[in-house]
């Protein structure tokens, strides 16, 4: 099959409120839309089909990276743009994506050297690699790109508390990047150099507190399963670590060092409930 230029790939499950605005934001740059749907019971699939998407129905796995990887594997484009249904590509970001795909290696090098906030972006990438290991190569052509992502929480786009730039690899040459699909924390493996785009990807993950709690609960379930897989200890010391040390450290880290308090009420709430993931996950692990 002849390759199209850009494949947009998504994994969905009951995203009827999000899928249309997401696809609307990329319809002008997409040559192909591939959606792997985890057997949604709402109108996600009919809406996706109305945008000309090729929909593949599968089981809705607890590790959502499994269906993301499946969508990537079924893309035919020379380039792949992987999105979540609650993400939006702005006009400026869409223009930059189209430009980057046309750039020569020399032009890409200039683009990377002239990034707005380059030091912040590279420092953020360094922190990701300290946590997850080296991503991509140090030499050769650019084959994948991080997007700075701005997260929407309770009516406000967050800027502090470690929520920005929240780098995520979204654009890559087909066959040069993919998800191992082993756990929820993983980064993509990349063959080639990894760069950044300038414009923000908008992430409307938590417009309401109810949606945040629901998503947070699913995330905590995955953490609890990982604790079980890793055979985490159940001693009083480990209990104290997960119920006091880890949450207190995280709250102070995000509020003081990362200036989360400057995001106001939303910043405090985000740090508090983010810190609670440690005791909540450990408690579920203990009671499994």
N, C-alpha and C positions, 0 to 999 in steps of 0.2 A: 504494500500500500504506500502511495506517495505521501511523504510527510507534509503536514501543514506546518505553519510557522510557530504558532503558540498554542499549546494545550492548557486549558484551565482545568484543574482537577480538585475535586472535593469529596469528602466522606460526610454523609449526612444521616441524621435520625431525628424525625419529627421537628423539622426546621421551617415550617410553613410561614412563620413570622419573619424569618431572616433571609430565606433563600432568594426571593425576588430582588430585594435591595442589593444583595451581594452580586448576583448575576447582572443586574442592571449596571453596576459599577464597572464591569469588565467587558460588556457586550461589544464595545467598539474595538477592542484589541484581541478578542478571542477568535481563533480559527477553528477551535474545537473545544467543547466542554464535556468533560467526563465526570460523572457523579456516581460514586458507589454508595448506595443507600442501604442502611441497615434495617430494611423492612419497616419503614415508617408507616404509621397508622393515620397520619393526617394528610394534608394536601401537598406535602413536599414534592413528591414525584410528579404530579400533574403540572405544578408550577415550573419545575425544572424542565420538563418536556416542552413547555410553551416557549422556552428560551432556546430550544434546539439542542438541548443536552442529550448525550447518550447516557442512559441510566442503567446501571448494573445493580440488581438487587442481591443482597447477601444477608447473613446473620449480623446482628448488631453486637459485636464483640466488646467486652468490658474494656480491653485495651484498644482505644479508637485508632491507634496507629496502624493496626492491622488492615483496616479498610482504606486508610490513607495510602498505605503502600500499594494496595491492590489497584487503587485509582491511578497512581503514578505508573505502575507497571502496564497499564492499558492505554497510556497516552501515546499518540502518534506524532506529536509535534517535535520540531527540532529543539524548541525550548518548552519548559514546563513551568507553570505558575500554580503553586499549591496554595489553596486558601481554606479557611474555615467559613462556615455559613454566616457567622456573626462578624466577619471582617468586611471592610469596605475599601476599595481602591479609589483614591481621590483622582480628580482629573489630572493633577500635576504628577502623581505617582504613575498613572497610566501612560502619560506622555514619556516619563523617564524610562519606564519599562520598554516601551517601543524604541526609544533611542538607544538604550544599552544593547538591545539585541542586534542593532545594526552597526555598532561600533567596532572598529578595528582594534587589535591588541594595543596599539599605541594610544588610541583614543580612550580606551578603557583605563589605561595607566594614568592618563591625565585626569580622567573623571575621578579616580580614586584619590589622587593627590589633592584634589580641590574640593573634597567633601566638606560640607558645612558641619562643624562640630566633630571633625575627624578624630581628635584626641580622645573625646568622650566615647566615640564609637569603638575605637581600637582598644581602649581600656576595658570597655564592656565585653568585647570579644575575648580579651585576655582572661577575664574572670570566668567566662563560660568555659574556656579551654582548661582552666585550672580545675574546674569542677568535672568536666566531661572528657577531657583529653583533647589532643591536638585535632583540629578540624581542617582537612584539606592539605595542600602542599604549599611550600614557601616560594616555589618557582613555577614557571610555565604560564599557561593562559588562565584567565579568569573563567571559571565554569559555573560558579554558584554565587548567590548574593544574599546577604542578610538584608532584611528590611528593619528600620527602626519602627517599633510599634507603639502607638499611643492608646492606652487602655481607658475605657469609659466606665466609671464606677459611680453609681448613685447620682447621675446628673452632671458629672464633671469628668473631663479628660485629665487623668493624673499626670503629674510631672515629677514628683519626688518619691521618697520611700522605696527607692530601688525599682520603681515601676517603669522607668524610662531610661534607656531606649528599648529595653525588652527585645533585643535582637532575635529575629527568627529567620531561618533560611527559607525563602519562598520561591525565588526564581533561579532556575538552573538549566543547563543543557541536558537534554534527554540522555539518560544512560550515564551521566557524570555525578549523580547524587541520588540517594534514596534513603528510606527509613529502615533500620534493622527490625523495627516492630517488636522489640523485646520488652520494653517497659515505657512508661509514660514520660519519663524524664529524659529520654535519649535525644541526642542530636543526630542530624543526618550525617551519613558518611559522604564524603566528597572526594572525587578524583580530580584534582586541579586546584587552582587558587580560589580563595573565597574573598569576595569584596563586599561592599555596602552600596545601597542606594541612598539618595539624599532625602527623599520625601517619605513621610510617615504613612504606615499602614494603620488604618483606624480599626480599633477592636472594640465592638459594642458588647462585651461579654457580660456585663452586669448592670443593665439599665435600671433594674429593680433589685431590692434586697432579697426578695423571694427567689429570683433567678440565681443570684449569687449563692445563696445558701444551698440551693438544689445542686448547682454545679460543684460547689465546694464539698458537698457530701459525697458525690461520686468520686471526686479526687481523693478524698480521705479513705474511701473504700480501697482504692488502688494502692495507696501508701500502706494500709493495713495488710494487704495481700503481700506486698513486698517485704514487710517486716516478718511475716510468716515464712516466706520463701528464704529469707536470709537467716532464719532461726534466731531472731533477736532475743536476748536474754529477758528473763522475767524476775530478776532480783530486785530488792528494794532500791538499790543504787540506780538501776536502769529505770525503774518507775519514777524516781525523783528526777532523773535526767529529762525524761519525756514530759513530766507534769510540771516541772518548775524551771530547770536550767535552760532547756532549749526554747520554750516559749518566751521566757523573760529576756533571754539574749536576743531573740529575733525581734521582739517588740522594741527594745531599746536601740538595736542596730538600725532598724528601718525608720524609727522616729527621730533619732538623734544624728547618727552618722550619715544616714541617707536623707535627712531633713524631711521625713514624711509629714511632720507637723505643719509644714508650710502648705500642704494640700488641704489644711483645715479639717473640718469634721470628717470628710471622706477619707482623708489620710489616716486619721486616728482609728476609725472603724476598720479600714482595710488592714492596718498593721495588727490590730487586736485579733481579728478573726483569722488572719493569716497565721499568727502565732499559735492560735488554738488548734491548728491542724496537728501539732505534735501530740498533745494529750488525747485528742479525739481519736486519732489513728491508733495510738498505742492502746487505748481502752477497747477499741473494737478488736484489735489483735488479741488482747487478753481474753476477751469473751467469745472468740471464735471457736 
